[in-house]
Amino acid sequence: MNHELLWVLGLLATVIILFVINRPRMDVVALLVMVVLPVSGILDVNQALAGFSDPNVVLIAALFVMGEGLVRTGIAYRIGEWMSDRAGHSEARLLILLMLAVAGLGSVMSSTGVVAIFIPVVLSIAARQGVSPSRLMMPLSVAGLISGMLSLVATPPNVVVHSELMRHGEPGFGFFSFTPFGLTVLALGIGYMLLTRHWLKGEVRKDGSLETRRTLLDLVQDYKLSGRERRLRVHPDSPLIGHTLGELALRTRHGANVIGIERQHKLITRVMTADSNSILQHGDILLLDLFANHDDLRGLCQTMHLEPLPFKAAYFIDQSQELGMAEISLPPGSQLIGKSILELAFRSRFGLNVVGLRRDQHAIDEQLVEETLRMGDTLLVVGPWKAVRQLQGRPRDFLVLSLPAEIDQVAPARARAPYALVSLAVMVGLMVSGAVPNVIAALIGCLLMGAGRCVDMNSAYRAIHWPSLILIVGMLPFALALQKTGGIDLVVDALVGTLGAADPRVMLACLFALTAVIGLFISNTATAVLMAPVAISTATQLGLSPYPFAMTVALAASAAFMTPVSSPVNTLVLGPGQYRFADFVKVGVPFTLLVMLVTVVMVPWYYGL
């Protein structure tokens, strides 16, 4: 063993220790590696910085942008809503749909991002159905990790292993090369979680409660809004057509406060902001917050030729992607004190409608528009989320007491969803067909997302998880340094010398176990960077196809089920699921062994090893 190899192995041990204690951050450690390797003379500067020119680094960055497009257009959240509707009150059906939805969505975008999106959805469903979040959060995490086994672009380790194959002169993996294995593991995972969810009880707080942000439903109940909502369609002969809401004065004349307007726009229905300049058209559906009684409503419909329509749920909740809420308080010195809502022309000034007023902890639900506002009153306002967010910039007039939890789930480009789906379909189609390299296909998809206004440049740059990219860029030279100094050959010789005469399946099992164990201490991406060349070199020395060996490492890198720190996906659900470290060990270790068994059986059979 030469002194250069000893130096690299010592550096590797140091890096792993720093990764484990997370000081400094992993991306900073990767930058240090890029500095230390050329300074020590192991690599030259071009070799140390070669990761910045790697097409797969650009591919991963582009996939972050594609995922952001799916989030901003609300596609990801709509899947959660559909899942909730379909599940009904069946916990088993909910678990199955949850895992299918998360795995499917995670196959084309960041699994960490998908899990982050679904956490508030799952918490909401669990509260509504009276199910412990701990019985759903672990399945959510498991499905997020399994999604990395479903396609080439599902997770960075897949791209890393694919890149290593190409570096060795092989064609690499296809877009769906991982799918047969991923689908098998997904089916196994769903069955496994259906059986083992009873193990998960979570850690209950001493007061028996879980502190959460208030939701739209909480605000609706606090301000007694339930039962006041109405949807009225404008008939072709309605005298409202062609007039603005300011001219009609429906609130003062009929006690009907127009919150929003549903209007058909090409292939989708959009909820428009209702302001004094909004001109009503034939076919519009008015969303009303009604202060008048039912007889007045009947008279309004007959006089104005309006048709009442049913609600699936309260529109304050049902339209939460378009209409937001905020609770505001009047501080001393506010210009709003002493004036009525009608005098203030609140909708014209702030773009929001006042739908609730609380005074001395009691909701006032009659003659709201004429009520004179006092210091300490709290108002509930409804309108576009953009206007809701802008409230925080007016501290002299009012203080924003609370923004509902749903503000985190809002899709600012919801109307652009069809363009996002087309962009995604074009990217996947180009990757599957092989018409252009994967990185070009992803860049085309990003450009289409931008052209369709699904993302803007600022959101695109924010969407890229730069620490992950720097980690990959910094660890790629490490693999080269190990190869150059003989470290890869040392590990391969040890494996072949010990297991070379055994069945290849034994070698694959050993590679899977080694990758999974290393993944307990460092990120699965860094694990793939280190283990991919070992796997391919082992196959070469044994005179076997490198594909089953490379696939085994890729699948093992995604099998990070065993501890809450094995993957960011697990860390995300640790708090909401009220889990302990032992919960991941109890559920994750047996499932990892099952995935290893599937891998060792399926991979050799699939590749004819």
N, C-alpha and C positions, 0 to 999 in steps of 0.2 A: 504494500500500500504506500503510494508516494505522498510526499508532504503536501502537494496541491490538493489531493483528494481529502487528506485529513483536515485541511483548512476548510474546504467546501462542506464536509460533513459537520464540522464544528459550527460553521455558519448556519447550516440547516437546522441543527439542534437549537441554536440560539433563536432562530426565526420561529420555530415551533413553540418554544417557551414564551416568546413575546406574543404569539398568536393566542396562546392559552390564557395568559394573564391580561391580554388586550391592552397592553401598555407598551409603547404607544399604539395608536390605531393601526389596523392591519394594512391600510393603504400607505401609511407612513413607513411601516416596516418594509413594504414592497419598494418604496422609493429608496430607502436605505440600501436595500439589496442591489438596486441598479447603480448605486454609487460605489459600494464596497467591491463588487466584482471587478470592474475595470481598474479601480485603484490598486487592488491586490495583484493585478496582472493576469488573473484567471481568464478574463475575456477582454476584448478590446471594446472601445466605446460603441462602435456600430453594432456589435453583438449584444451588448448590454441594453441598447435602446431599440433593438429590432422589433420588440413587441408593439411599439407605436405604429409600425408600418404593417402589422399583421392584419390582413383583410377580416379575419374573424373577430378582432376587437371592434372594428367598425360595424360588423354585422350585429354584434351584441348591443352596441349603442343604438343602432337603428331599431332593434326589436323593443328596446325600452320606449322609444318614441311611438311605435305602433301600439304598444300597450296603453300608453297615455291617451292615444286617440280613442281607444275602446272605452276608457274610463270617462273622458270628457264628453263623449256623445251618449253616455248613459247605457250603453249596451251591456256592460258588465252588471250594472245595478238592475236593469230590467230582467236579466236572467234570474237574479235573486227574487224579484217580485213574482215572476212566473213560477219559480220553485215553491214559493210560499203558498200560492193559490192552488197548485196541483197537490201539494202534500196534505192539505186538509188538516185533520187532527191526528194523523197517524205518524208517530215518531219514527217508525221503521221506514215508511215511505219518504219522510222528510230526509232521513239520513242518506237513503239511496240517491234521491234527487240532488241533495247537497254535494255528495261526492262526485256524481256524474257531472254536475255543472262546473264545479271547481276544477276537476281534472280536464274537462273539455276546454274551458277558457284558459287554463294554465298551459295548455299545449301550444298556444300561440302568443302568450305574453308572460311576464314575470310571475312566477308562482307566489313570490312574496307580495307583489301588488294585488294579486287575486285574493289571497287570504286576508289582506288588509281591507279590501272592499267588502268581503263577506262577513267579517267579524260583527259590525253593527247590525247587518241583516239577520245574522243568526241569533244575536242577543235579543233583537226585537221579536223574532219568531218564538224563541224559547220563553220569553216573558208572556207572550200572547197565549201560548199553549200550556204554560205551567210546567215546562220541561227544564231540568237543570242544565245550564250552559255547558257544564263539564261533560255531558253526554253527547254534545254536538261539536265542541271545539276540537277534540282530538281527531274525530273523523275529518273535520275541515283541514287540519294540519296534514294528516296522512294523505288525503286526496291532493293537496297542494304539492307534496313531495312526489307522489306517483305521477302527477302531470308531467314531470320532467322526463319520464320514460316513454312519452307518447309521440314525440316528434323530434326531429333534428334540432329545431330552434327552441325547444321548450325550456332549456336550461343551459347556462354557459358550459358546464362540464361536457355535454354532448358535442358542442362546437369545438371545444378544446381537443377532445379525442379524435374527432373528424379531421381537425387540422393536423394532428400528429400523424394520422394515416397518410394524408397527402404529402407530408414532409418526407415520408419514407417511400414515396413514389407510388402509393396506392390511390385508386380513384376516390376513396372516402365513402361515407355513408350517404344514402338517399334520404329524402325528407321523411319517408314513412318506414325507414329501416327499423326504428325503435318500436313502432306501433304494435306489432304482434306481442311483444314481450310486455309492453305497457298495459295493453288491454287485459292480458292474463293477470298481471299483478293487480290491476284495478278491480277486476271481478273478485279476486282473492281478498283484496283489502276490504271491499264492501261486505263480503260474508264474514270476514274476521271482525270488523267493527260492530256488525249486528250482534255478534256473539259476546264480544268483550266490552261493549259499552256499559254493561252493568258493573264492571270493575271500577268505573270512573265516578267517583262521588265528589271529587274536588275538595278544596279546603274552605270550609264555611267560616265566615267571620264571626267573632264572638257575639256581635249584636244581631247576627243572623241576616244581615242585609248586605247589599252590594251597592255602593255609591255610584250612581250613574247620572249623566246629564239628563235634563228634562227633555222630553220629546214633544212633538206637535200634539200628540194625544193628550199629554199632561196639560198643555196650555189650553186646548179645547175644553177640557173638563174644568179647569180653574176659572175660566171666563164664561162658562155656561153657553158655549157656542153650539153645542149639539142640538140638532133639530131645527136650526135656523137656516141651514143651507138649502138652496134651490138651484135647479138648472132649467132654464126656459129657452126654447128655440124660437127664433124670430121667423114668423111666417112671411110668405111673399107679399101679402097685402098689409103688413104691419105699418102703422104710421111712424114707427121708430126709424125705419130705413132711411138712410141719407142724413140723419141728424147726429150731432155729437152728444155725448153724455152730458156735457156742460149745458147744452141747450135743453135737454130733456128734464134735467133735475129730478131724476127718479127717486133720489133719496129723500128730498124734502117733500115731494108731492105724494109719494106712494110708500115711503119707508123701506125702499129697496136699494141696498147698497151694492153696486156692481163691482165685484172683486176682480173678475177677469172675463175674457171673451174667448171661447173656443171657436176657432175658424179653420176650415179645411184649406190646406195649402198643398197643392199637388197631391202627393200620395200620403201625406201625414196630416194629423190634426195638431195644430199649435195652440197653446194658451197664450193669448196676448195680454199685455198690460192694459188695464182699464184706467184711462185718465180722461180729463175733461175734453180732450181733443179727439177721442176715439170716435170714429164714424161707424155707425152700425150698418150691417149689410144683411141681405137675405141669407138665411141659413145659419147665421151666427147663433151660438149657444151662450147665453148670459149666465155667469156664475154669480149668484146673489147671496148676500148675507141679509136676511130678511128680519126687519124689526116690526113689520106690520102683522096683523092677524090673518087667519086663513081666508076670511071673507074679503078682506082688502086684496089679498093675492088673487082670488078668483076674479074679482072685478078688474084687476090690472091685466090679467090674461085675456079676458073678454074684450076689454077696451083696446088693448094694444096688440091683439092677435098674437099671443104668445102661447106656446105649447109646453106644459110641464113635462120634464123628463126625469126618469129615476136616477138614483145614485147607487153605486156599488158600496160606497163608504162615504164618510164625510169628506167633502172636497178639500178641506184644509189639509187632510192627510193624503187623500187619493191623488191630489195634484201637487204633491210635495216637491216634485222635480222642477216645477215651474213657479209655484207660489210659495214664498217663504214667510216666516213669522219672526217677530222679535217682541220682547217685553221691555218697555222703556219706562223710566221714571222721570218726573219733573223735579229738577233740583231748584234750590233757592235762586232767584234771579232769572229764571227761565222766562222768555218772552211769551210762552204759551199759557202761563198762569193768568187766570182771570178771563180767559176767552173760551168760547165754545168751539167744538170741533168744526162746526159749520162756519163760524167766523174765521177760523184759521185757514180754511181751504186746504186742509192737510194733504189731500190727494194731489192738488195742483202744485203745492210747494215741495213736497217730499217724494211724490210718486208712490205713496203708500196709503192704504185705507185703514182707518181705525175701526176695529171690529169688537173691541172689548175694553172695558174700563173697570178697574178695581180701586175701591176706596175703603180704607180701614179693613182690609182683608176680605171685603165683600164685593162680589161682582154686581155691577149695575147693568141691567139688561133692557131698560126701557128708556125711550127718549134720549138715546146716547148722544145724538148729534147736537142736541140743545143743552147738554149738561156743561156747566161752567167748570173749567179745570182748576184744581187746587194743587198747591205744593204737596208733594208726596203721593199724588195719584200715580197709578201705574196703568199704562195703555198697552193694549195688544194691537200691533199693526201687521197688516198682510200686504204683500206685493212681491215684485220680482226680487230674487235673492240678491241681485246687484244693488238694488236700492236698500235692502235690508242691511247689507254690509256697510253701505255708506253712512248709516246712522251713527256709526262709531266715530265719525269725523265731526260731530256737532255737539261737543260736550257742554256748551253753554245752554243749549235749549233742553236737552234731555240726556239722561244716562242710560246706556244699554245694559239692562240687568242680566238678560240671558238670551242667548241664541240657541235654538233647539239643536239636538244632536244631528238631525237630518241635514244640517248645513254642510256636514262633511261628505254627504252622499250625493250632492247636487251635481248634475252634469251641465256645465256652462255651454256646451255645444250640442245639446240634445237633438235639435232639429237636423243636425248633420249626420245622424246615425246611418242613413242609407249610404252616404259617401264613405263612411268608415268601413262598412261591410264590403263595399266594392273594392276599396283599397286593400283590405285584408285578403279578399278573394284573388285579386290580381297577384299579390305577393306570393301567396301559397301556390297559385297556378304556375307561376314562373319557376318557383323552386321545384315543384313536382316534375314539371316538363324538362327542366334542365336547359331551357332556352338561353338563360344567362346565368352567370355565377350567383350563388346565394346572396352574397353581399350586395350585388347590383339589384337583385330582386327586392331586397329589403329597402334599399335606398329609393327605388321606384315607388314602393309602397308608402314610404315617408313623404315623398314629394306629392303623391296623390292625396294623402291625408292633409297636407298643407294647402293644396289647391282646393280641396273641398272644405276648407276652413274648420276641419276637425281639430286641428292643433295650430297654434301660432308659434313663432320662433321662440318666444320666451318660455312658453309651456314645454316646448320640445327640449330645450336645453335643461330646464328644471327636471324633466322626466328622466334624463339619463342619470343612472346611478354611478357617478364618477368614481367613488371608492372601489366599486367592483371592477371597473375597467382598469384602474391603476393597479389593483391587486393582480389581475391577470397579466398585465404588461410587466410587472415587477417579478412575477414568478416564472414567466416563460424563459428568461435568461438562466434561471436556476437549473431548469431541466437541461439546458445546453451545457452549463458548467459541470453538472454531474456526468453528462455524456462525455464531455471533453476530458475530464480527469479520470474516467474509468469507473465512476460510481454506479452508473447504470449496469455496466458489465459485471460489477461485483455482486449486485443484487440478483441479476439474472443467473450468474454462475451458481450462486447459492441455491436459488430455486430449482434450477435444472439439476444440479448435483444432488439435491435432496429428493426431488420428486420426478426427475426426468424419466425414470423407468416406470412410473405409475401411469394409470389411466389419465388422459388429458383432462377428464372431468375433475380429478383431484387437484390438478394444477389450477383450473379455473376456480374451484372452491377456495383454494389458498389465496389467489389473487383477489377474489371478492372479499374474503375476510380481512386481508391486509388493507385493502382500500377502505372498507367500512370502519376499521379500527382507527386508521389515520384520520379519517373524516370526523372522528369524535373530538379531535384536538385542533384541527385547522379546517378552514372552509372547504366545502366540497369542490369548489373550483380549483383551489390550490392543490387539493388532493389529486384531482384529475391531471393537472399539469405535471405532477411528480410521477404518477403511476402509469400514465399512458405510454411513455417511452419504455418503461419496464415491461409492460404487457406485450408490446409489439416486438421488442427485442427478444423476449422469451419465446414468442411464437417463431421468430426467425431462426433462433438457435435450435429449436426443436424440429424445424423444417415443416411447420404447419401454417395454415392460413392465419393472418393476423386479426381477421375480423371477429371471430368469437372471443378472442382475448381482449380486444379493444372494447367490444360491446359489454363484456363482463365488468370492466373497469367503469364504464359509463353508467351502467345500471347500479353498481355498488355505490358510486358517488352520489346518486340520488336517494339511496336507501338510508337516509340520515334520521331514522326514527327513534334512536335509542336514548337521547338525552335532550333536554330543552335548549342546549347550546350547540347542538349539532348543526342546526340550520336556523336562519332568521325566521323561517316559517314556524318552527316550534316555539321560538322565543315570543313571537307575536301572540300566540294563544295561551301562553303560560298564565298571564294575569286574568284575562276574561274567563278562562276555563277554571280558574281557582285551583290550578294543579300544583302538585309537589314534584320534586325531582324524581321521586320513586315511581310516580304515575307513568312517566315516559319510559322508565326502565321496564316496568311491569308489562306495559303494552308493546313497547318498541322492540325489545330484544327478541321475543318469540316471532314477531312479524318479520324482523330482519332475517332470521333464520329461514322462515318460509320463503321469502324473496330469494335468498341464496339458493334454496333447493330448486325453485322454479328456474332460476338462471342456469344452474348447473345442468338441469335436465333439458330445458328448451333450447338454449343457445347452441350446444353441440349438434342437437338434432336438426335445428333450422339451417345451420351452415354445413351440415354433413361432415362434422369432425369425427 
